[in-house]
Amino acid sequence: MMSKYDQLCEAYSNNMRDFKNYKQECYHFAQHFREAVLEYYQVPPERLRLRSKEDPKKLTDDIYEAMDMQKDTFWHIRFAISLQCQKEQFPDENITFEACVKKAHESFLIKLPKETEFTIKKHEDGKYDFSDFLNFLFMFLKGFYDNELERFLTSGQLPKEQAPIGFRFDPIERG
């Protein structure tokens, strides 16, 4: 006969096992998402990295290191795409977005923080169709560059926590 203590230990072990399995399922889903971003946007693999949950300035290739469970019960995973200007000599810039992932029964939910959730189901071939979310994400990210300067100039300021995207406040060198 199990003691009450042994029952508590067993319940704890079962809980930890379930959480580990859940994290692993979300990890595999995030791997599929990462591959979809590379393919769908045709991003060179060395230009897509992740930001560490421990140090957001540190780039990593380890999804586990980037996965951060937050109060909204979603895994938050910060991706960084290194962009470069093709016609002029401007510095490369990392545009970062945070994908929020959660398993819901036999499918997954994916979203950007405070944005619309997309339900992604696994097909019989074992693949996921991310196209609706990837289209949404593309329009969201591209919108920063298409309108950021105009929004900045119109408002005259940016919120303190937000840095300008796509341009820098570099001093102009006079010749």
Secondary structure, 3 states (H helix, E strand, C coil): CCCHHHHHHHHHHHHHHHHHHHHHHHHHHHHHHHHHHHHHHCCCHHHEEEECCCCCCCEECCHHHHCEECCCCCEEEEEEEEECCCCCCCCCEEEEEEEEEEEECCEEEEECCCCCCEEEEECCCCCECCHHHHHHHHHHHHHHHHHHHHHHHHHCCCCCCCCCCCCCCCCCCCC
